[in-house]
Amino acid sequence: MKILLCEDNQLELEEAKRCIQEATEDYQTPVKLHCFQEVESCLGYLENNVPDLAFIDIFMGEESGLHIARAIREKSRQAQIVFLTGSNEFAVESYDVEALDYVLKPPTPDRIRRTFEKYLQKYNSVEKFIQVKWRREELKIKESSILYIKTTGNETSFYTDNGVVSVYYPLKEIEKQLSPEWFLRLRKGLITSMDYIETMDTGCCTLKNGEEYSLSRKDKAAIRKKYFDYQFSKIEGR
């Protein structure tokens, strides 16, 4: 389990780090804790990594922890965000990232433990895996880690936030397992998480890695409608 901690005050960072380490000792889940004091260095880490759980100082001097929270939410629906705050009054803007919890400073191990239990309850209730058979073995790929899936010839590749997994398995069988409210078929041989779409125009879609793909001519109206309905539902908080 990857935990991110971003706090600009050195003393408060060390205290939060101690509380997180103490709170997670009782669980059987291996934990890797990544700590940052600066927004930019944290954003740099997030370019190639997605935490399972993130503790973020909501106010970091002149910077806002919301930059970090939004960067996480753009890459993952399942990553859970916890704001560390010195006040009971939370910024209205923070609600759009769907934070798991708000923890008043200074945190305590017991308070962090309650947050961790809340995370585990949510994780166990919503996590889903895509199963494919490969070389007489059954592979399980965490659905929330999937960015997009592409078929080349007979090979189907899962592009995930942990790397690429390639198998010889029909895309249509994989599509049956995917949550239709989160994934979109752009054209033959290409399915993407709607959160991994950067832009979409009349006939073309650009993914967050910069790759551009034309939309299926036959289905482009339905594709665009589904994508923009999804975006509006996020704005409205549904």
Secondary structure as UniProt FT lines:
FT   STRAND          2..6
FT   HELIX           10..24
FT   TURN            25..26
FT   STRAND          32..36
FT   HELIX           39..46
FT   TURN            47..48
FT   STRAND          53..57
FT   STRAND          59..60
FT   TURN            61..62
FT   STRAND          63..64
FT   HELIX           66..75
FT   STRAND          80..85
FT   HELIX           92..97
FT   STRAND          101..104
FT   HELIX           109..126
FT   STRAND          129..134
FT   TURN            135..136
FT   STRAND          137..142
FT   HELIX           143..145
FT   STRAND          146..152
FT   TURN            153..154
FT   STRAND          155..160
FT   TURN            161..162
FT   STRAND          163..167
FT   HELIX           171..177
FT   TURN            180..182
FT   STRAND          183..187
FT   TURN            188..189
FT   STRAND          190..193
FT   HELIX           194..196
FT   STRAND          197..200
FT   STRAND          204..207
FT   TURN            208..209
FT   STRAND          212..214
FT   TURN            217..219
FT   HELIX           220..236
//
